[in-house]
Amino acid sequence: MPRPPWRSKACRCRCSLTAKRVKSSHLYILLNTCCLIVGEGTRLAIMLNALHLQASPMVVGVLGSLFSVLPALTSVASGRWVDRTGAARPMLYSALIVAAGAAIAVAWRELAALFLVSLLVGTFANVFFVTTLQVLARDPAPGARVRNFSVLTTANSLGMFLSPLAVGAGIDRFGFATTFLVLALLGLAPALYIGLGGLRGRTGAAGGRVAVSATEITADAGRGPSAGATARRSTFELLRIPPLRWVYSIAFACSTSILLYLFLIPLYGVQRGLSATWIGALMGSFSLSMAVVRLVAPLLALLVPPWQLILVALGASGLMLLALPFIVNVWILLPMGIVLGASLGLSSPIILSLLSEGAPPDRIGEVLGLRMTMVNAILTGVPLVAGSLGVLIGIAPVFWVISTLLIGSCIVARRQWHARRARPLWRAR
């Protein structure tokens, strides 16, 4: 009988920080960025196409929520799939389905098609991201996890900067069908690379560690149902650890704010008579500033306590969202979006770092998986709530609600002013 891959000697060897590992980490991030551009570009194109078809803000909110309703339910299962099979197969299938989803919008030009496209692209773009996140998070090399998160979040911001600019300009110049076709072809790129064996032999950031994790899961399964039941219950018991609970609360406020801005700016721009190019520019400048500030986030974290940085980020974001509905001039909206993107972008790698530090040593992947479940739940609920409120009370009060949430979160950040560096957060009960 052939030896299972997770029992091979190579998989049991402890990985070291080498040029090959760094290149492999960057390769996973590059493939994820390509898939992210397709996902975010499709999201914007679907929202603008729905508005072009005279859909109400409520319908647009439903379309936005469909991008995340299944990911909110399947993130943990996706992570287990990666543990069992490795990264290549989930990435391949996800990229193929994302490309197929974008292609559906080319051939089927009705509003009903947009609902199907939202489900397919949103769900499997998330599977691709969960795969990348778990591979990078399991890297045992010293300092590798923080570096991987910084590069990943910066690459994601750059992808979110490029996709709305390209999609907005593409819709204005070539129309919706051609834009969806280009997105579908771009989604095929990572699928072709992986299908032709591009990831073969690249354990990269944590391929060996993923395999070891599979061994541990198999061993745990052999101990009986009680072990598995305990593992399943323990996921939400992480919320009983106070420091982690505070970080999750801040992550909730920041993730909600980012999504709300990206969701409401197209609606706000259409109401103000802005073109798709200008709407894409507003979203792109927001994402570009997120990318730039994440490049210097590790340096800032060395100079300033992390909770102090989060406090500044929350305060600046709350003030920007509070004033945004009063602004009509696009040349004022652009710098406001840049400041908002910088403040929210600064918080993301710090939150990931605090979660990694605060997690019990053997449950880092579980902590990050719970965050992904929370993020996808936000992605599902916020468009529905924001779309409904937009119909009932208008868009401006929705901005003010999230501004209140951010400013209120400053109280939590203020209480956590002194960073817990002396001991692991998971021991601070």
N, C-alpha and C positions, 0 to 999 in steps of 0.2 A: 504494500500500500504506500503511495507517495506520501512523503512527510508534509503535513500542513505547513503553509508558509510562516505561520506565527511561531512554529517550533524550530525554524531553521536557526543555525548558529549566528547568521548575520543579523537576524532580528533580535537575538538576545543580547547582542553586543551593545554597549552603551555608546551613543552617538557623541561625536566631538564636533566642535565648531570648526568647520573647514570651509574652503572656498566653494566646494561642491554643495554643501548644505545651504550656504547663503544664496547661491545661484538658484537652487531648487526652491527656496522660500520665495524668492522674487518671481520665479516662474509661476508658482501657484497664485501669487498676488496679481501677476499680469493677466492670467487667464480669468481670474475673478473680476478684474476691472473690465475686461472685454464683455463679460456677461452682464456686469452691472450697467454698462453703457446701454446695452440693449434693453435691459429691464426698465431703467429710468427713462430712457428715450421713448419706449413704448407707453409708459405711464402718461407722460406729457402729451404724446400724440393722441392717445385715447381720450384724454380729458378735453383737448381742443377739438377733436373730431366729434365728440358727443355734444359739445357746445355748438359746433357748426351744424349739427343735426337738430338743433333747437331743444336739446335736453335741459331739464331743470337742474338747479344746483343739487337737489335731492338725488336725482339720478346720477349726477356726476359723483356725488359722495358714495353712492352704492358701488359705482365702478372702482373708485379708489379703494374702498374697503375690500373688494374682491381680490386685490393684489395681496392681501395679507390674511384673509380669513382662514384659508387652509394652512399657510405657514404657522399661524398661531397654534394650530392643533397638531402639526406634524414635525415641529423642529426637533423634539426629543427623539422621535422615531427616525428622523433623518440622521441624527448623530449616531444612533445605534447601527444604522445601515452602514455608515462610514467605518465604524469600529469592526464590523463583520467583514466587509469586502475591500477596504482600502479606499483611496480617494478617486482612482481613475474611473471606475464604473459609475458611481453617482455623478461625477462631473460630466462624463460622456452623455449619459441619458438626459441629464438636466439641460445641457447645452442644445441637444437635438430638439427637445420639447420646447424650449424657449424660442428657438429659431422657427419651429413649426407654428407656434402661437402667433408670432409676428406675421408669418406668411398668410395666416387665415384672414387677417384684416385686409390683405391685398385683394383676395378673391371674393370675399364676402363683405359688402360695403354697407351693411345695415347696422342699426344700433344693437340688435341682438348679438351680432358677432363680437362686439366690443366686450360684452359680458364674458364670453368664452375666452377671448384673448386675455382678459384681465386675470382670470383664474389660472390659465396655463402658465403665462409668463411670470406672474407673481409667485406662484407656488414653487416653480422649479428654478427660478433665479435665486430664491431663498435657499433651496437645497444646495445649490452651487456655493452660496456664501457660507452656509453652515459647514460644508465640507472644508472649505478653505480655512475658516476660523478654527475648527478643531485641529487641523493639521498644524497650524502655526502655534496654537495654544499648548500643544503637547511637546514642544521643543524643550528638552531639558538643559540645553547649554546655558551657561551663565550669561544673564543679560539678554538672551535671545528673545524672550517673550515680549519684553518692552519694545525692543527694536522691531520685531515683527508687527506688533500692534501699531506702532508709529508709521511704519511703511504702508501697512494695509489701510489705515484710516486716511493717510495722505493720498494714496492711490484712489481710494473710493471718492474722496472729495474732488480730485481731478477728473474722475469719470463723470461725476455729477455736474461738474463745470462744463465739460465738453458736450455731454448728451443734450441738454436743453438748448444750447447755442446751435448745435448742428440740426436738431429736430425743428426748432423754430424757423431757422433760415430755410431748411429743406421744405417745410410745409408752405411757406410763402412763395418759394421759387418753383417747386416741382409738384406740390400737392400731397395729399395724404397717402395715396397708393404708392407712389414712388418712395416716400419716406419709410413706410412700413416694409417695403421690399429691401431697401438698404439695411434696415435693422435686422431683417431675417438673414440676410447674407452675412452680416457681421456676427450674428449668433452662431453661424455655421463654422466660423473660424476656429474657436476652441474645440468644437466637436471634431473637426477634421484633424487637428493636431493630436488630440488624445486618441482618436480612432486609429491613426497611423502609428501609434506606439510612442508618442512623444513623452509620456510619463513613465515609460517602462524603465525600471531600474532606478528611478529617481525617488528614493525614500525621502530625500530632502529634509525639510524642517523637522519632521517627526514621523516619517513612515515607519521606522522601527518601533517607535513608542506606540503608535496606533496598533501595531501588531501585538505588542506586549499587552496592551490594554485588552485586546480581544482574548488573549490567553487568560487574563484575570477574570474576564466576564464568563468565559467557559468554565473556569474552575469554580466560580461562585455559583453558576447554574447547577454544578454537580453536587453542591452541598444541600440542595433541597429547596422547596418553594419558600421557606421562611426567609432565606437570604435574599432572594429576589424581591420578596414583598417588602423587606426592610429597605432595600435600595430604592424601591419605587416610592415608599413613604418619605424617605429622607430628603428627596428633592425639595419639597416645600417646607421641610423643617429648617432649611437654610435661612428662611425668613425669620426664624426665632433668634438668630444671632444678631444682636442689636447693631453692631457696626455695619454689617452687610445690609441690614434693613435700611439704614440711613443712606447708604450708597445707592441702593435700588430706588429709593424715593427720589433722589436727585436725578438718577438716570431716567426715571419716568417723566419728570418735568422737562428735561432737556430733549428727550426723544419726541415727546409730544410737541414741543415748540418747533423742532426742525420739520416734522411732518406737517404741522399746521401751516407753516410758512410756505412750504413747497406745494401744498394743496390749495391754499387760498390765493396765492399770487396769480395763478391763471384766471381765477374768477374775478379777482380784483382788477386785473389788467383788462379783461374783456369789458367790465363795467366802465372803466375809464377810457375805453376806446383805443387801447394800445394794440399794436400789431403783434403777431406771433414772434417776430424777431425780437421786439423789445421785451416781451414776456420771457423769452429764452435768455435774454441778456440779464434780466433781473435775477432769474434763478441761477444762471451761470456765475454771476459775480458773487452771489451768496456762497456757492460751492467752492469757488476759487479762493475766497478768503478763508474758508474752512481748511482748505489744503495748505495754504501758506502758514497759517498759525500752527498747524499740527507739525510742521517742520521744526519749529522752535519750542514746541511744548516740552520735550524732554529737558532742554536747557532751563526753561522757566521752572520746571518742577524741581530742579536742583537748587535754584535760588530762592524760591518762594514755597512755603508750605502748600500742599495740594488743596486743602480745604479753603485756604485763602484765595487761591486762583479760582476755585469754583464759585466762591462768594462774589468775586468781581464779575465773573462771567454771567452769573444769574442776574445780578443787578443791572448790568449793561443790556442784556437781552430783554429783560422786563421793560426797561425804559424805551427801547427801540420799538417793541411791539405796541406799547401804549401810545406812542406818537404816530405810528405808521398810518392809521386810517385817516389822519388829518392831512396827509401829504398827497398832492395831485401831480406835482412836477416830477417827471421821471428822472431828471438830473439830481434831484434830492433823494428820490427813492433808491437810486443806485448806491450812493455812499452809505445810506442807512442799511441796505442789505449787506454791504461789505462788513460793517461793524457788527451786525447781528450774526453773520456767518462766522466772523472771527471769534466772538464771545462763545457761541454755542460749539464751534469746532474745538476750542481750547478745552472744553469740559470732557469731550468724548474719550481721548486717550488717557486722561487722568482717571476717569471713571473705570475704564478697563484695567488700569494699573492697580487701583484701589481694590477692585474685585479680585484680581489675581493675588494680591497680597493678603486680602482678608479671607480667602478661601482656605479651608483645611487642605493640607498638602496633597491628599489623595482625591480631592473632589473639585479640582480647578475646572475641568471640563463641565462638570455638573453645574457649577456656579455660572459659567458663561452660557451654558445652554438655557438656564432659567432666565437669564437676561434676554436671550433671543426670543424666548416664549413671550416675555413681557413686551418686548419691542413689537413683535408681530401682533400681539393683542391690541397694542396702541394703534398700529397701522390699520387694523380692522375697524376699531371703534371710532377713532377720531374723524375719518372722512364722513361716516354716517352722522355722527353728532354735529360736526361742523356744517355739513350740507343741510341738515334739518334746521339748525339754528340760523343758517344763512337765509333760508326761506322765511322763517318766522320773524326774526329780528334784524336781519341784515348781516353783512360781513364784519363791519366795524366792531360790534360788541363781542364777536368771537375772538378777535385780536385782543380785546381788553380782558376777556376771561383768562386767556392763557398768560397774559402779562401779569395778572394777579397771582396766578399759580407760581410763576417764576419768582416774583418779588416775595411771596410768602415762603418759598423754599429757601430764601436767604436766611431765614430763622434757623433752619436745620443746619445749613452750612456754617452759620455763626457758632452754633453749639459745638460743632466738630472742628473748630478753628485749629486746635493743636493736633497735628497729624500723629497717628499712633505708629511711630517708627521703632519703639523700644521692644515691642513684642508683636507676634502675629495677631492680626485683627480677630481671627476666629477664636483666639483665646480670651479676648476681652469681652467678657459676658456682662 
